[in-house]
Every structure is written in C-alpha cells, then in structure tokens.
C-alpha cells in the first residue's frame, strides 16, 4: 500500500512516464515524512526550490532541508557552501549523524543524475546509503535512511533502469486508466519472496494521498441505435443492376471478337464453287534451304 511505503527503509524507486508524472507522488511522500517528525532532505535538480515547495504547507516547507542544485548544478559559482563533488557529493553527506536518526532523502530526480554521471557511480552512492553492511564493528546507515528516487524511465535504456531496479528495495511504477492514477508496487525483502500489489490513488491539492480500495469501473458501452440500411441507388439516373430479361439477352449475345467453333469451321471449310488458289515458289540463288541452320545467311 502507498501509505506503508514510509514504513520501510532503503531505496524506493518511483518510475513515472510522460503520461503519468511522479513528482506529485514524491511531494506527497515528502509531506508525510516531514509531518511524521523525520528529518527530510530534498536534492533539487530538475525544478527550482520555489516550484517544488509550491502547494506544500508552510509547516512542511519549514521542516525540509532543501539542497538546491537547480541554479548551479555543477557548483561553478564556487561559493564554498556546496560540498565537493556536486550533487553526488551532497548526496553522500546527507547522512553524517553519529546517532541513529531516521532520515528521508528525496532525489528529484535520478534521471538528472544519470544524464550527468556514470550509472555505476550513482549506484555506488545509493548502495552506500541504502544497503546494509553486515561486517562486524560497522554500523551501516541503511537501517535509518530511506531514499525516494524519481526516475523518468522513458529517458533511459534497459541497462540503467535495470541497475536501479535491482538496487531498489521497493519499486513503484505509475500508471492508470480513465484519468485515475494507479501504482504498481513491488516489495523486495531479505530472505523473502517479492510481493506485488496495485493501489489506486489520487493526490489532493495539499499533496495528501487519497487511497482507493478498488479500481474505477469501466464505462459501459452505449448501445448503438439500430438504423435501417439506406439504398443509395434509388435516385440514380441510370441502372446499376440488370433485370432477368436483360441478363438473358446479354448472355445470348455473341460479341464480334469472339471466335466460336462455328465461325472457325465456316472459315476453314471451302464453299462450293469457290476458286482455290495456289502459291508457286522458285528458290533463289541466295535462299538458304538448310533446315538445320536456317540463320546461316545472316553471318552471325
């Protein structure tokens, strides 16, 4: 369920598309995490801080720790305030607390990072934040860190999308029908089989989630009124069909170019009293009468 996404730690991958955007869901989860008392960091890359915070309550905005890399994503201004390494460096330093405090990190978006950094580098940073290390004497931040990563999967090939998908503990793929949004949720837990479920939801103007237990009903098709077929040949000035008598007259008509057997016999049988003719041929000196090579005179 969407309302239980914040009950688990690790990487939560929000996969959206052009038709179903995921920034609204990201803001709804950020709002819920901030109101629950957690420390919430927002890594802003694609939109400005004003645009991201628009619509959220002032109380929620006051609790956010916003890392604005929209205006200077590569730290070219060099004011000394931004950590080394740009956005990835800021992502690494978002959990530097000795005490085990729950932290939610919202990345808007992973697609921006994939377009500016190598996929392997991004995966290493996310792995260090979200995957538990069971080495003795090492305390991993993964037990207290949740990363909400927005991914525009249509911008990337199957390689980067598959790498982030394998790294995520929870995947949320947005879709919908008839204007109603849905979230297909895939949970991965250690030593457990993955579970899947679909949740229908809507986001209210204050970015709170309104969950729905059942998908919207499909609209019933309206019956098409029965109409009698229209004969478009009734008002023509000529006929497109032949009557029975006209068909019989057409079939019995002999066309002048038809060479029937009766006409063939009449032409081949000589009539009585008709003079017969003969052809007399006297070979010339240059005539070639060789039947084996009739073209011998052509000198080919």
C-alpha positions in Angstrom: 0.0 0.0 0.0 1.2 3.6 -0.7 0.5 4.6 2.9 3.0 2.0 4.1 5.9 3.0 1.8 7.4 5.0 4.5 7.4 2.1 6.9 10.4 0.5 5.1 14.0 1.8 4.6 16.2 1.5 1.6 15.7 2.8 -1.9 12.2 3.5 -3.0 12.2 3.9 -6.8 9.4 5.9 -8.3 9.1 5.1 -12.0 6.9 7.6 -13.9 6.2 8.3 -17.6 5.2 11.2 -19.8 1.5 10.3 -19.3 1.7 9.7 -15.5 4.1 12.1 -13.8 5.6 11.1 -10.4 6.7 14.4 -8.9 3.3 14.9 -7.2 3.6 11.5 -5.5 7.2 12.3 -4.5 5.9 15.5 -2.8 3.1 13.6 -1.1 5.6 11.2 0.4 7.9 14.0 1.4 5.0 15.8 3.1 4.0 12.6 5.0 7.6 12.0 6.1 8.0 15.6 7.3 4.8 15.6 9.3 5.8 12.3 11.0 8.8 14.1 12.5 11.6 12.6 10.4 14.5 14.6 9.1 13.8 15.2 5.4 16.4 16.2 2.8 15.4 17.2 -0.7 18.0 17.1 -3.5 16.5 19.5 -6.1 17.9 19.2 -9.6 15.2 19.4 -12.2 13.0 22.2 -10.8 13.6 25.2 -8.7 13.0 25.2 -4.9 10.0 27.5 -5.4 8.4 25.1 -7.8 9.0 22.1 -5.7 7.7 23.7 -2.5 4.6 25.2 -4.2 1.4 23.7 -2.8 3.0 22.3 0.3 2.0 23.7 3.7 4.4 26.3 5.3 4.8 23.9 8.2 6.1 21.2 5.8 8.4 23.6 4.0 9.9 24.7 7.2 10.9 21.2 8.1 12.6 20.4 4.8 16.3 20.7 4.4 16.5 21.7 0.7 19.7 21.2 -1.3 19.2 23.5 -4.3 21.3 22.4 -7.2 18.9 23.6 -9.9 20.6 27.0 -10.5 24.2 25.8 -10.1 24.1 22.0 -10.6 27.9 21.6 -11.2 29.0 24.2 -8.5 30.5 26.5 -11.0 29.9 29.5 -8.7 32.3 28.0 -6.1 31.0 29.9 -3.2 32.4 27.4 -0.8 28.9 26.4 0.5 28.3 23.4 -1.7 30.1 20.2 -0.8 32.8 18.8 -3.1 31.6 16.5 -5.9 28.5 18.5 -6.8 25.1 16.8 -6.3 26.6 13.3 -5.7 28.8 14.8 -3.0 25.8 16.4 -1.4 24.0 13.1 -1.6 26.9 11.3 0.2 26.9 13.8 3.1 23.2 13.9 3.8 23.6 11.2 6.4 26.6 12.1 8.6 25.0 11.8 12.0 26.5 9.7 14.8 23.2 9.0 16.4 20.7 6.6 14.7 18.1 9.2 13.5 15.6 8.2 10.7 16.3 10.3 7.6 14.4 10.5 4.3 16.2 11.7 1.3 14.1 12.8 -1.8 16.0 12.9 -5.1 14.4 14.9 -7.8 15.5 13.2 -9.9 17.6 10.2 -10.6 17.2 10.8 -14.3 19.1 14.1 -14.0 22.0 12.3 -12.2 22.1 9.5 -14.8 22.4 12.1 -17.6 25.4 13.8 -15.9 27.2 11.0 -14.1 28.0 7.4 -14.8 25.4 4.8 -13.8 28.0 2.8 -11.8 29.0 5.9 -9.8 25.4 6.7 -8.9 24.7 3.1 -8.0 27.7 3.0 -5.7 26.5 6.1 -3.8 23.0 4.8 -3.5 24.3 1.4 -2.4 26.4 3.0 0.4 23.3 4.8 1.7 20.6 2.1 1.4 22.2 -1.3 1.5 23.1 -2.8 4.9 26.7 -3.9 5.6 26.9 -6.8 8.0 30.6 -6.5 8.7 31.4 -6.7 12.4 32.0 -3.4 14.0 30.5 -1.4 11.1 27.3 0.5 11.6 25.5 1.0 8.3 23.2 4.0 7.7 20.9 1.8 5.7 18.9 0.9 8.8 17.9 4.6 9.2 18.0 6.0 5.7 15.2 6.0 3.1 15.9 7.3 -0.4 12.9 8.4 -2.5 14.3 8.4 -6.1 12.2 9.8 -9.0 13.1 8.1 -12.3 11.8 9.0 -15.8 12.3 5.6 -17.2 11.4 6.6 -20.8 14.6 8.7 -20.9 16.9 5.7 -20.3 17.7 2.3 -21.8 17.1 -1.0 -20.1 20.7 -1.1 -18.6 20.4 1.9 -16.2 16.8 1.2 -15.4 17.6 -2.4 -14.6 20.6 -1.5 -12.4 18.5 0.9 -10.3 15.6 -1.6 -10.2 17.9 -4.3 -8.8 19.2 -1.9 -6.2 15.8 -0.8 -5.0 14.0 -2.4 -2.1 10.7 -1.0 -3.3 9.6 -0.1 -6.8 6.5 2.0 -7.6 5.5 2.1 -11.3 2.9 4.7 -12.0 0.1 4.1 -14.5 -3.7 4.5 -14.6 -6.8 4.4 -16.7 -9.7 6.8 -17.4 -7.8 9.6 -15.7 -7.4 7.7 -12.4 -3.8 7.1 -11.3 -2.6 3.7 -10.1 0.7 2.5 -8.5 2.1 -1.0 -9.1 4.2 -1.7 -6.0 6.9 -4.3 -5.9 8.4 -5.1 -2.5 11.8 -6.9 -2.0 12.8 -8.0 1.4 15.8 -10.0 2.5 15.2 -13.8 2.6 11.6 -13.3 1.4 9.8 -13.6 -1.9 9.0 -10.4 -3.7 5.4 -9.3 -3.3 3.4 -7.2 -5.7 0.2 -5.2 -5.5 -1.6 -2.4 -7.2 -3.0 0.6 -5.4 -5.4 3.2 -6.9 -5.0 6.7 -5.5 -5.4 10.4 -6.1 -3.4 13.4 -4.8 -5.3 16.2 -3.2 -4.4 19.9 -3.7 -2.4 19.9 -0.4 -0.5 16.9 -1.6 -2.1 14.4 0.8 -2.8 10.9 -0.5 -6.4 9.7 -1.0 -6.3 5.9 -1.4 -9.0 3.9 -3.1 -9.5 0.2 -2.5 -10.9 -0.7 -5.9 -10.1 0.4 -9.4 -12.7 2.6 -11.1 -15.3 0.7 -13.0 -15.0 0.5 -16.8 -17.7 2.6 -18.5 -20.5 0.6 -20.1 -20.6 0.9 -23.8 -23.7 2.8 -25.1 -25.9 0.7 -27.4 -25.8 1.8 -30.9 -29.3 2.6 -32.2 -30.5 0.3 -35.0 -30.8 2.1 -38.3 -32.1 0.5 -41.5 -29.6 0.4 -44.3 -30.0 3.1 -46.9 -30.1 2.2 -50.6 -28.0 4.9 -52.3 -29.0 3.6 -55.8 -32.7 4.5 -55.6 -32.4 8.1 -57.1 -29.8 7.5 -59.8 -30.5 8.4 -63.4 -29.0 5.1 -64.6 -29.4 1.5 -63.6 -26.6 -0.4 -61.8 -28.5 -3.7 -61.9 -29.9 -5.8 -64.8 -33.3 -7.4 -64.9 -33.8 -11.1 -65.6 -34.7 -10.5 -69.3 -31.7 -8.1 -69.7 -29.4 -10.8 -68.2 -30.7 -13.4 -70.6 -30.3 -11.1 -73.6 -26.7 -10.3 -72.5 -25.8 -14.0 -72.2 -27.2 -14.9 -75.6 -25.4 -12.1 -77.4 -22.4 -13.2 -79.4 -19.7 -10.5 -79.5 -17.9 -9.8 -82.7 -14.5 -10.5 -81.4 -15.5 -14.0 -80.0 -14.0 -16.7 -82.3 -16.5 -19.5 -81.8 -16.2 -23.1 -83.2 -18.9 -22.5 -85.7 -17.1 -19.5 -87.1 -13.9 -21.4 -87.2 -15.4 -24.3 -89.2 -17.1 -21.9 -91.6 -13.8 -20.2 -92.4 -11.8 -23.4 -92.8 -14.4 -25.3 -94.9 -14.3 -24.3 -98.6 -17.5 -23.3 -100.2 -18.9 -24.9 -103.4 -17.9 -23.1 -106.5 -15.3 -21.1 -104.7 -12.0 -20.8 -106.6 -9.0 -22.2 -104.9 -5.6 -20.5 -105.0 -2.0 -21.9 -105.1 1.4 -20.5 -104.3 4.3 -21.3 -106.6 7.7 -20.6 -105.2 11.0 -20.9 -107.1 14.1 -20.8 -104.8 16.6 -18.0 -105.4 20.4 -18.4 -105.5 20.8 -16.7 -102.1 18.0 -18.6 -100.4 19.1 -20.8 -97.5 17.3 -24.1 -97.5 19.3 -25.6 -94.8 16.7 -26.6 -92.2 19.4 -27.4 -89.5 20.7 -23.8 -89.6 18.1 -21.5 -91.0 20.0 -18.4 -90.0 23.2 -19.3 -91.8 22.7 -16.5 -94.3 22.8 -13.9 -91.5 26.5 -14.5 -90.9 26.1 -14.4 -87.1 
